[in-house]
Amino acid sequence: MNPTRRRLLLGLAALVPTAALLPRALLAEAPVPLDTVTVALHSEQGPHRLRVEVARTLPQRGQGLMDRDHLDADAGMLFLYRDEQSPRNGFWMYRTRIPLDIAFIDADGRIAAIRQMQPCDSERPGECPVTYPGVPYRAALEVNAGYFAEKGVEEGDCVSWSGSGSQCLTDVPGD
């Protein structure tokens, strides 16, 4: 390899770790509006419907509900994954200002775990705690803190949405 090309490659390699330190806003493209779907939570207290934004891609899931000051009472965000996620793949609340509940949903559409998450006001991402499900999951649903308890939604209850392939009742209105 010639010396000029070698210096160029070494210089580029030095920039890669530096890029990780830049604010995500400088690296990301302009946010793309997310699709929305109606989700039905099937509990003993009846089906509860939410209109949720859907995060399907890595950048969409990475952004999540960051930098928002409000989430409507009947709204949320549904994180979808192509493959089953490890019980050690968690969620964090960096730059998330709204206290949230999160339901981890298994491949059959059942809520495998529910956790509570509090906002993290640290400017340093590494100081924000990670919420681990402790169970494998294929989707996760974030809603306002207290929503699941208020509606009587518990682990084992079923969640469905158009195209989910959920094994539970499918009384979700068309999207």
Wavefront OBJ file of the C-alpha trace (Angstrom):
o trace
v 0.000 0.000 0.000
v 1.395 3.419 -0.897
v 2.124 5.879 1.972
v -0.505 8.420 0.886
v -3.292 5.855 0.815
v -2.138 4.461 4.169
v -2.284 7.942 5.796
v -5.747 8.523 4.340
v -7.049 5.219 5.718
v -5.489 5.862 9.140
v -7.044 9.318 9.200
v -10.477 7.935 8.364
v -10.110 5.240 11.032
v -9.361 7.947 13.602
v -12.609 9.752 12.712
v -14.883 6.776 13.401
v -14.606 6.910 17.225
v -14.960 10.701 17.111
v -18.259 10.408 15.221
v -19.679 8.365 18.102
v -19.158 11.370 20.388
v -21.178 13.763 18.225
v -24.772 14.485 19.270
v -27.164 12.108 17.559
v -29.033 15.080 16.076
v -25.987 16.015 13.995
v -25.615 12.491 12.648
v -29.265 11.633 12.036
v -31.359 12.531 9.076
v -34.495 14.603 9.559
v -37.103 12.559 11.464
v -39.512 10.700 9.247
v -43.133 10.591 10.423
v -43.912 7.186 11.868
v -46.782 4.971 10.768
v -49.607 4.601 13.279
v -51.765 1.586 14.086
v -54.549 0.813 16.517
v -53.482 -1.613 19.225
v -55.984 -3.588 21.306
v -55.047 -4.742 24.793
v -57.219 -7.712 25.748
v -57.635 -7.826 29.532
v -60.352 -8.873 31.971
v -61.653 -5.302 31.884
v -62.275 -5.514 28.157
v -60.290 -4.517 25.126
v -58.561 -1.163 25.472
v -57.573 0.578 22.269
v -54.605 2.844 21.744
v -53.459 4.688 18.643
v -49.696 4.158 18.600
v -46.730 5.166 16.508
v -44.747 2.237 15.122
v -40.953 2.117 15.339
v -39.725 -0.561 12.930
v -36.201 0.525 12.001
v -33.106 0.870 14.161
v -33.091 4.706 13.887
v -36.818 4.873 14.727
v -36.381 2.563 17.721
v -33.308 4.520 18.819
v -35.260 7.794 18.809
v -38.358 6.339 20.475
v -40.170 8.928 22.583
v -37.086 11.079 23.208
v -37.451 14.850 23.517
v -41.231 14.817 23.946
v -43.027 16.654 26.697
v -46.425 14.956 26.328
v -48.046 11.692 25.306
v -51.828 11.584 24.865
v -53.694 9.307 27.290
v -54.727 6.899 24.518
v -51.401 6.928 22.661
v -48.082 5.135 22.801
v -45.256 3.707 20.771
v -44.965 0.140 19.490
v -41.446 -1.166 18.867
v -41.420 -4.031 16.369
v -38.586 -6.483 15.763
v -38.112 -9.006 12.983
v -36.379 -11.480 15.303
v -36.927 -12.425 18.914
v -34.994 -10.127 21.254
v -32.862 -11.334 24.130
v -34.034 -10.827 27.728
v -30.851 -8.741 28.047
v -31.864 -6.250 25.319
v -33.300 -3.395 27.323
v -34.686 0.098 26.962
v -33.341 3.306 28.415
v -34.823 6.704 29.116
v -32.035 8.975 27.885
v -33.592 12.300 26.794
v -37.064 10.883 27.506
v -39.059 13.349 29.599
v -42.256 11.333 30.170
v -42.566 8.574 32.809
v -43.529 5.418 30.946
v -44.726 1.859 31.367
v -43.434 -0.714 28.922
v -44.938 -4.080 28.040
v -42.666 -6.662 26.434
v -44.729 -8.787 24.029
v -43.814 -12.333 23.040
v -44.150 -13.978 19.618
v -47.723 -15.115 20.424
v -48.861 -11.578 21.260
v -48.900 -12.104 25.033
v -47.465 -9.598 27.487
v -44.436 -11.392 28.919
v -43.317 -8.576 31.253
v -44.365 -5.089 32.319
v -41.850 -2.592 33.688
v -41.964 1.039 34.812
v -39.428 3.577 33.535
v -38.641 7.016 34.912
v -37.132 9.894 32.894
v -33.368 10.329 33.039
v -32.279 13.959 33.115
v -28.575 13.260 32.771
v -26.735 14.785 29.828
v -24.553 11.680 29.807
v -26.249 8.649 28.211
v -24.131 6.202 30.206
v -25.660 7.516 33.434
v -29.203 6.557 32.425
v -30.376 3.180 33.709
v -31.429 0.428 31.324
v -34.725 -1.400 31.883
v -34.320 -5.078 31.070
v -37.345 -7.271 30.404
v -35.843 -10.486 31.747
v -37.831 -12.365 29.067
v -37.491 -12.779 25.292
v -39.766 -10.491 23.253
v -40.768 -9.628 19.664
v -42.384 -6.244 20.362
v -42.548 -3.665 23.110
v -45.309 -1.160 23.852
v -44.587 2.097 25.687
v -47.476 4.036 27.247
v -47.879 6.688 29.925
v -46.837 5.549 33.404
v -49.743 3.980 35.270
v -51.788 3.157 32.166
v -51.530 -0.624 32.489
v -52.479 -0.615 36.185
v -55.355 1.810 35.573
v -56.791 -0.404 32.815
v -56.135 -3.708 34.600
v -53.665 -4.863 31.941
v -51.354 -7.557 33.293
v -48.666 -9.995 32.244
v -50.296 -12.788 30.252
v -52.840 -10.469 28.621
v -52.869 -10.366 24.852
v -52.034 -7.506 22.496
v -53.156 -7.335 18.864
v -52.904 -4.944 15.945
v -53.525 -5.215 12.239
v -50.967 -7.589 10.766
v -49.630 -8.737 14.138
v -50.508 -12.383 13.681
v -51.413 -12.386 17.370
v -53.039 -15.523 18.723
v -55.549 -13.505 20.777
v -58.880 -12.011 19.813
v -58.689 -9.816 16.752
v -61.277 -7.124 17.314
v -58.957 -4.344 16.201
v -60.620 -1.945 13.774
v -58.965 -1.702 10.373
v -56.153 0.790 9.934
l 1 2 3 4 5 6 7 8 9 10 11 12 13 14 15 16 17 18 19 20 21 22 23 24 25 26 27 28 29 30 31 32 33 34 35 36 37 38 39 40 41 42 43 44 45 46 47 48 49 50 51 52 53 54 55 56 57 58 59 60 61 62 63 64 65 66 67 68 69 70 71 72 73 74 75 76 77 78 79 80 81 82 83 84 85 86 87 88 89 90 91 92 93 94 95 96 97 98 99 100 101 102 103 104 105 106 107 108 109 110 111 112 113 114 115 116 117 118 119 120 121 122 123 124 125 126 127 128 129 130 131 132 133 134 135 136 137 138 139 140 141 142 143 144 145 146 147 148 149 150 151 152 153 154 155 156 157 158 159 160 161 162 163 164 165 166 167 168 169 170 171 172 173 174 175
